[in-house]
Amino acid sequence: MEILEKAQRMLERYPLCSHCLGRQFALLGHGLSNKERGEAIKTLLTMKGHRLALAGMEAGINLLKALAVNGASKMAARILQRLGVEAGAARECYLCGGAFKAIDDLVRMALERLEEYKFANFLVGIRLPREVEEREDEFKAEFGVEHGESMRNEFSREIGKRISQITQKPVEYRKPDIIVLVNPFTRQVLLQVNPLYIAGRYRKLVRGIPQARWICVRCGGRGCPRCNWTGKMYPDSVEELIGEPTLEMTLGEDIAFHASGREDVDARMLGTGRPFVIEVKRPKRRFINLQELANAINEHAQGKVEVLHLQFADRDVVRKIKQAEGSEKVYRVIVEFERPISDEELKTLENALNNTTIRQQTPLRVLHRRADRIREKHIYEAKIKRLTHNRIEMTLRCQGGLYIKELITGDEGRTRPSVFEILGVKPTHIELDVLDVIMRGYLS
């Protein structure tokens, strides 16, 4: 069936605006908008109807009436008026209900919402009522539309094109900074501001600070005598010391802190630091100076935490550091025993731990939040030196996930072998530092 013949059948049966008529032939021809395509088709059909009417044929009058009423063609209405024929009032579009008339208002609303955000690119997403999409699907099936596109695509393209022209920001389909969500039928415009990801490494220079904000277990964060009405078990955390200056600089609403594993509250994170990503939710500022941010964080942390090697990242880096929680780690452990340790015992201990696989049943201290099962972790290298007659320093390079304190104490036999089992001497004091988290191909 020819294009004009199919378009005529559509207009004789349904009222269609130029957008919705042209969209049924969107894949034919280049350089035209659907509105322009629809207007061209209506013009050609009007000329056809005028020719037939001048030849005295009733089909010409009927076609002009269909164009004036169902196509809202002013040209067809004027021709009918000159011929002395009453055209009738134009009808609202069967497919969009006149929603395309609101594009200018929708663009203006989107620009108003975007004003307070700094972004490099964007994407327009369209939400349509289900009945609208079903109606268009049925329409296409009825007329065998083969070269059309969806209403969703046209709205997205037309609104996106205008926003891009005004803001001078490109449309980005893969990883946009902001998604402008538009419902043309409810005239609702919302912004989905995608997170900003900043990766780096942190060093925790003091003991007694948890990695994440630790909500008081008694009051659930509401405040009570146990937490001194702060709602927290500890006044500071690595997450807060890094997150607060980041939120202030980016004007974000909240943060999520992602790290490659975690150290105990009473352990320090030294050496090259632990890889982390801070995810800033709904940031208004994305273009920040990361060296200034690092300086602000380090000043705010007052020697408790230090950040290094900050760089912009994406969600893929979050996935990588989560997958790398089992990366090799290097620990330094200071252990004090209840009696002196001989040189022979130290040699025996070093030999026993070098290149050894440790079987650990989930430690009693974390059993409330971890599945009770046996894990095997490998110690690649162990170096031990004496500090005093009953005090030693151990440097361990091992597989991530090895519970170091339980390696020392034995955890009532749940970790084997252990320092306690090898020496038969009870440790009375343990100080733990993480010296390195080895993630190859990540951050320097």
N, C-alpha and C positions, 0 to 999 in steps of 0.2 A: 504494500500500500504506500502511495506517495505521501511525503511529509505533509503537504497542504491538505490532502484528503483526510489524513488521520487527525490533524489538528482541527479541521472543520467538524468532524464527528465528535471530538471532545467538547468543542464549544457549543455545539447544538444540544449536547446532553447536560453539561455542567458549566457553571460560572467559574472562570479561571483568570487570575491576574496574569500579567505578563511574565512575572517570575515563574509562576507554576506551570504556565504553558511552555515557556522556553526551556524549563528544566527537563521536560520529557524528551528533548532533543539535544541535551547538553553536550553529548560526545560528537556532534556533527558540526564541523566548522571550528575555526580558532579565532581568538581575538575578540570575541563577543561575550558579554555577560548574559546570563539567562534572561534578564529583563530585556536587554536589547534584542536577543534572539526571539523572545515572545512578541515584542513590539513589531519586529520585521514580519513575522508570520501573520500577525493581525492586519498589518498594512496590506500585504499581498492578498489576503482573503477579502479585505474590504474592497480592494480594486476588482477582484473577481465578482463580488456581489454587486458592485456598482455597474459593471459591464452587463451582467445578466439582467439587472433591473432596467437599464436603459434599453435592453432588447425586449422589454415587456414580459419578462419571465418572472413568475411568482417565486421561483427558487432564489432569485437574486434578492428580493425583498426579505424572504425568510432568513437568508444568510446575514444580511445587514442587521436584522433584528437580533439574531443570535450574537453578533459581534457587539452591538450596542448594549444589550442587556447582560449577556454572560461574559463578554470580553471587555466590558466597560470602555469600549472604543468611542471616543468623542468624534472621530472622523465619520464613523458609521452612523452615529446619531445625527450629525449635521446633514449627511447625505439624505437620510430618511426624512428629515425635516424639510429639506428642499423638495423632496418628492411628495410632500404632504402626507407622510405616514407617521403615525404616533409610535415612537420607539419603546417607551416604557423605561422605568428606572433601572439603573445598573444594579446588579446583585453582587453580594460579597463572595469572594473566592471560596469555592467548595473545598479546596485542599488546605489553604493556610488561614482562611477566615480573615484575611487582611493583615496578618501578622507582619508581612514584609514592609508594610507602611511604617512600622515602628523601628526600623533599623537605625535611623538617625538618633532617636531617643535612646536606644540601647547602647549605641556607641558613646553617646554623651555620658550616660550613667557609668559605663565601664571606665571611661577616662577619669571621672570624678573619684572613683574608688581606687584607681591606680596612682592618683596624685601623690599619696604619702609614701609610696614604695619606690625604692631604687632597684632597677632590674635591668638585665642585659637583653632578655628575650622573653617571649610569652607564647601562649597557645590559647585559642578560643575553643571551649567545649560547649556543646549545645545539648540542652535537655528538652525533649519533646514529650508531650502527653502520649500515652500508648495509643489512644484512639486516633490521634493524628497520623502516626506512623502506619497503623493498620489501614486507615482510609486510603493513604497514598499507595500502599501495597496492593490493595484491591483495585484501585484505579489503574495502576500499571498492568495488572493482570487482565483487566477488562479490555484494554486497548492494545495489549501486546507491545508495551513499550520496551524497546531493545537498546536505545541509545540515550537513556536518561541517567540522572544521578539523584541522590537522596536529598530531601529537604534539609536534613542535618548538615550535609556537606556544603550546601549553598549558603546557609546561614553562617556557618563557621568561616567560610572563605570570605564572604562579603564583609562581615563584621571585623574579621582579622585584618583584611586588606586596609580598611579605613583606620583602624587603631594603629597599624604599622605606619601608615602615611603620616599620621599626626604626631606620633611619639618618636618616629625614626628608629623604632626597635624592630628587629626581625621576628618573624614567626619561627618557633623552634618546635619540631614535632617529637624529638627524642627525649630531651631532658630540659624542658622549659623551666625558667625561674618561677613564673606565675602562670596559672591557668585561669582564664576568665570564663566562668561558668554562666551561661546565658539561657534563660527560658523565655523565648520570644512570646509565648502565649500568656504567661503570667507577668511579663515585664520584670522579671527578677534577674538581677545581676549579682553574682557572688564571686569572690576571689579565692582560689585555692593556691596559697603561697607555698611553694615547695621549700623544704628545709635547706639550710645552708650547712655544709659539712666542712669542718676544719680539723685536720689531722695533725698529730705531732707526737712527742714523747714527753712524759712527765717524770720528774724525780720527786719523791717524797722524802724530805730531809729530816723529819722528826718522827718519833713514834707516837702512838696514841691518836692517830687520825684514820678513820675508815675511808675507803675509796668512795663509797656512795653515801648520800645522806641517810642517816640511820634513825628512823622514826621510833619514838618511844613505844615499847611493846605494851606498856601498861595503859597509856591513854590514847594510843593510836594517832599521836600528833596534836592532840587538842591542848596539851599542857597539864601537868600534874606535879605534885611534890617530888616524885622520883626523878623527873627530868628538869627540875627547877623551873617549871612552867615554860620551857622552851619547845616542848613537843619533840625533842631530839635526845638521843642517848649521848651524842658527842656534839660539842658546839661547832666544830668544823668538819669538813670532808673534802677530799680531793675534788669531787664533783662540784661542790659549791665554790671552792676557792678559785677554780678555773671558770666555772659557769657564770658567776655573778659579773665579773668584768666583761665577759663575752656578750651577755645579754645587754649590758649597758651600752656597749659599742655598736651592736647590731640592731638595737631596739626590737629584739625578738620577744615572743610571748613566753617561751619556755625552752628548756634544753633537755636533751637526752644524752647521757654519757656512756660511751662504748669503749671498752678497753680489752686488751689481750690478756685475759685473766686478771687476778687481783692478789694483792699481798694482804697479810693479816694486819689488823689494826695496830699491833705492836711491832710490826716489821717496817723497816725503811725500804724505799725503792731508790737505789743509788745508780752509779755507773752511767750507762747510756740512757737510762730511763725506760719506762714502759710505754709501748705504742697505745695511742688512744685516738678516738674521733669524738668531737663534740658536735652534736646535731642541734642546730638552732631552728626552732619552729616559728614560722611566720615572721621572718626577719624583715624589717623595713629597710635596713641598710645591708647590702651585700658586698659593696666595694669598700673594704676596710684595709688598712695597712696592718699586715700581720705582725710586723716587728713592733709596731705600737701596741698591738694587742698583747704580745708576749711581755712587753715591758709593764703594761698595766696589770697583767695577771701576777707577774713576779713581785711587783710592788705591793699588790693587794694581799698576797699570800704571806708576806713578811717573814721570808726564810723558811716557811713550812713546806712549801711546794714550789717547784720551778718547772717551767715548760720550755721545750727546745724544739727547733726545726718545724715551726708551724707552717702549714701549707693548705691550700684549698683542696678539697677532696670531693668524693661523691659516695653514693650508697654502696657502690662496689667495694670501696675500702672498708666500710663497716663489715661487710660480709667476710672480707679477707681476714680482718683481725679477729673476728669471732671464730673463724675456722682455724686460726693459728693459736688458740688458747693452749694447745698442747705443744707449742714450740719449745725448743731447748731453752733452759734457764740456767743461770749461774747464781749460786747462793753462797753467802758467807755466814757461818754459824759459829757463835761463841758459846761453848758449853762448859759449865762448871759442874764438877762431880762431888759426891759426898766424901770421897777419899782421893789420895794421890794416884796418878796414873803413870805406870812405868813406860820407859821407851819401847820395851818389847810389846806392851799392850797397844801402844800407838801404832807401831808397825803392823801388828796383826789387824787392827781396825782399818788401816788404810788399804791393806791388801784385800780384806774382806769386802770393802765397799767399791773398789775399783772395778769398772766394767761388770757390774752386777745388776741383776733384775730383782726388784723389790716387789713383793706381793702385799698389797694393802687392802684390807677390808675397810669399808667406809668408816672413817674415824668417829668415835663416840661424840665428839664435840659438834659435828655437822650432821649427825644421823637424823636430826629432826627435819632437815631440809634436803638431804641427798638420799638417793636410793641405796639400800644396804646391799652392796655387792663387792666382789674382789676385783681390784684393778692391778695390773702389772705395769710398773714403770721402771725405766732403766737409768742407772747411774753410769755415765760414760767415763767420768774421771773424778777421783777424790784425792785431795791433798790435805794433809793434816800437819799442824805444827803446834808445839807446846807454847803456852803463854806463861803459866805458872805450874806448880806441882800438881794442881788439880783442875787446871783450866786450859782448854785447847781451842784452836781456831780451825774450822773445817771449811774448805772451799770445794763446792760440789758443782759439777756440770752434769745436768740430768735432764730427763724428759719432763716436759711440762705436765703438771697435774700431780706430781709427787708431793705428798704431804710431809714437809721437812720435820716439823715438830714431832710427828708420830714416828718418823724414821729414827729420831733420837730416843724417844721414850718407850717405843714399842707399842704403846696404846693398849696395854693389857693383853698383849699377844696378837693383836689384830694386824700389826705390821711386822713382817719377817723377811729377811733378817733386819735387826735394828741395832743401834749402838748399845742399848741396854742389854740386848741378848748377847752380843759379841763380847762385851767387856764384863758383863755381870755386875755392873756398877750403876747405881741410880744417879741420873743427872738431877741437879738441884736448881739450875738456872740456865735459861736458853735465851740468847739474843740473836735475832735473825735479820739479815739484810739481803735483798735481791740486788745483785750486781749487774745482771744483763738479761734481757729478753731477746733471744736471737730470732728475728724474723727476716729472712733473706728476701731481698727484692722489695722491702717496704720502705721505711724512712731511715735515713742515715742516723 
